[in-house]
Amino acid sequence: MISRRYYPFLLAIGTGLCFALLLRYLFDGQLGGRAGGLLTISFLLLVPVALGAVTAHFVPAGNFGGRVLGAPILTVLLFILSTLIFHLEGLICLIIIGPVFFAAAILGAFLYISLTDWQTKRRATKRDKTLVVAAFALLPFLAISIENQFDNPDDFRRVENIVEIAAPAAVVWQHIIRVAPIEASQLGHSLIDDIGFPRPVEATLTREGVGGVRHATFERGVEFIETVDDWQPLRRLSFSIVPNTATIPPTTFDEHVLVVKKL
């Protein structure tokens, strides 16, 4: 049996959780539109802000810690666990958005309390507080309607790195142009494995020289087709790389991580 004094707290968490799951469903569908759905500012920032306000609304006014920290944090935690258990999100996405959701939910609760405390000083009614929480709840819907008016921005970057290998150039060259089958024991454990990225398996080469095709394969059907466009033995090797999207199942990566061919 649960003491009646915890009922408002449970109501706050339950309402906030249902609110967050509902908006996740809506933003992942037609509501997200061209703006990017779950990757929009409306969802990543304003949904948790609204969630924090909703939970704070149902927790009694005398429990400041429960309103600002307890209810919002527990609600976000349950939301994250729910999306993970029901395979709505991958671990990598949850690791990235988790801190943002926690911070934004706390901010939303604090803003709601500040506004309603100001209303209380002005002798506002209960209906006025309901209007405030309703405004917070409607804010993501208003924001996504604005975001849908704009196209997603593109961001292209060039990354360079240098690795020094203590081996003769001829040995390194042979391991670069082709990669023999890699055993799991050779790679060891890493954080990349925990968040679900497939491990490399091998790389084959149809022929040596410009025009040769290198097939780099990874676990779970991931393959990249790499056409040699610069071949300077023992000095330089360059590929034009495209993913073989026909072999990559949609469940290989998180649903928000897409491997596509550049047009």
ChimeraX attribute file (.defattr): number of C-alpha atoms within 10 A of each C-alpha:
attribute: neighborCount
match mode: 1-to-1
recipient: residues
	/A:1	3
	/A:2	7
	/A:3	6
	/A:4	9
	/A:5	9
	/A:6	11
	/A:7	13
	/A:8	15
	/A:9	21
	/A:10	18
	/A:11	15
	/A:12	25
	/A:13	28
	/A:14	16
	/A:15	16
	/A:16	29
	/A:17	24
	/A:18	14
	/A:19	19
	/A:20	22
	/A:21	15
	/A:22	12
	/A:23	20
	/A:24	20
	/A:25	15
	/A:26	15
	/A:27	23
	/A:28	16
	/A:29	12
	/A:30	10
	/A:31	19
	/A:32	24
	/A:33	15
	/A:34	15
	/A:35	22
	/A:36	20
	/A:37	23
	/A:38	19
	/A:39	15
	/A:40	20
	/A:41	16
	/A:42	25
	/A:43	25
	/A:44	18
	/A:45	19
	/A:46	24
	/A:47	26
	/A:48	30
	/A:49	29
	/A:50	31
	/A:51	33
	/A:52	37
	/A:53	31
	/A:54	31
	/A:55	35
	/A:56	33
	/A:57	22
	/A:58	20
	/A:59	24
	/A:60	14
	/A:61	14
	/A:62	8
	/A:63	12
	/A:64	15
	/A:65	11
	/A:66	19
	/A:67	28
	/A:68	24
	/A:69	19
	/A:70	18
	/A:71	29
	/A:72	33
	/A:73	21
	/A:74	17
	/A:75	26
	/A:76	26
	/A:77	15
	/A:78	16
	/A:79	22
	/A:80	22
	/A:81	15
	/A:82	15
	/A:83	16
	/A:84	15
	/A:85	11
	/A:86	8
	/A:87	12
	/A:88	15
	/A:89	17
	/A:90	18
	/A:91	16
	/A:92	18
	/A:93	15
	/A:94	17
	/A:95	12
	/A:96	10
	/A:97	14
	/A:98	17
	/A:99	12
	/A:100	14
	/A:101	27
	/A:102	20
	/A:103	18
	/A:104	23
	/A:105	31
	/A:106	27
	/A:107	21
	/A:108	26
	/A:109	28
	/A:110	19
	/A:111	19
	/A:112	26
	/A:113	21
	/A:114	12
	/A:115	13
	/A:116	21
	/A:117	15
	/A:118	12
	/A:119	16
	/A:120	14
	/A:121	8
	/A:122	9
	/A:123	10
	/A:124	13
	/A:125	11
	/A:126	11
	/A:127	8
	/A:128	14
	/A:129	19
	/A:130	13
	/A:131	11
	/A:132	18
	/A:133	24
	/A:134	14
	/A:135	14
	/A:136	21
	/A:137	22
	/A:138	13
	/A:139	16
	/A:140	24
	/A:141	19
	/A:142	12
	/A:143	15
	/A:144	23
	/A:145	15
	/A:146	12
	/A:147	19
	/A:148	17
	/A:149	11
	/A:150	10
	/A:151	10
	/A:152	12
	/A:153	6
	/A:154	5
	/A:155	5
	/A:156	4
	/A:157	4
	/A:158	4
	/A:159	4
	/A:160	4
	/A:161	4
	/A:162	5
	/A:163	5
	/A:164	5
	/A:165	8
	/A:166	7
	/A:167	9
	/A:168	9
	/A:169	12
	/A:170	11
	/A:171	10
	/A:172	13
	/A:173	16
	/A:174	12
	/A:175	11
	/A:176	12
	/A:177	19
	/A:178	17
	/A:179	18
	/A:180	11
	/A:181	12
	/A:182	14
	/A:183	12
	/A:184	11
	/A:185	7
	/A:186	7
	/A:187	10
	/A:188	8
	/A:189	10
	/A:190	8
	/A:191	8
	/A:192	11
	/A:193	11
	/A:194	11
	/A:195	16
	/A:196	14
	/A:197	16
	/A:198	17
	/A:199	17
	/A:200	19
	/A:201	18
	/A:202	17
	/A:203	22
	/A:204	16
	/A:205	17
	/A:206	12
	/A:207	12
	/A:208	14
	/A:209	17
	/A:210	15
	/A:211	15
	/A:212	16
	/A:213	20
	/A:214	23
	/A:215	21
	/A:216	21
	/A:217	21
	/A:218	18
	/A:219	14
	/A:220	17
	/A:221	14
	/A:222	22
	/A:223	22
	/A:224	19
	/A:225	17
	/A:226	22
	/A:227	20
	/A:228	21
	/A:229	14
	/A:230	14
	/A:231	17
	/A:232	10
	/A:233	14
	/A:234	14
	/A:235	9
	/A:236	9
	/A:237	16
	/A:238	14
	/A:239	17
	/A:240	13
	/A:241	17
	/A:242	15
	/A:243	18
	/A:244	19
	/A:245	16
	/A:246	9
	/A:247	12
	/A:248	19
	/A:249	11
	/A:250	12
	/A:251	9
	/A:252	16
	/A:253	19
	/A:254	18
	/A:255	13
	/A:256	13
	/A:257	13
	/A:258	12
	/A:259	14
	/A:260	10
	/A:261	10
	/A:262	7
	/A:263	3
